[in-house]
């Protein structure tokens, strides 16, 4: 399935993911600045993305723990999510997310 990332410079990067893969893993594989310091344990907000409004309602609702971590994210928006908590499946083919300008991957 295809996912469209929009980086901080407005460039659109298309990536192909597999069902069951997290959005974080796919983003990292295609060079997006998604650090994922906690490796998907919801102990940080370094994988924060902004989901396009038309896709936001298609995602499972964020847990309370995810909402708490998003409170700490820089550049948070109404449709913000942690990419480690978005698991790709067929219903998300064509998903569009924006990487906030505040995102930095300190591993690079």
Secondary structure, DSSP 8 states (H G I E B T S, - for coil): -EEEEE-TTS-EEEEE--TT-BHHHHHHHTT-----TTTTSSS--TTEEEE-HHHHTTS----HHHHHHHTT-TT--TTEEEGGG-B--GGGTTEEEE--TT---TT-
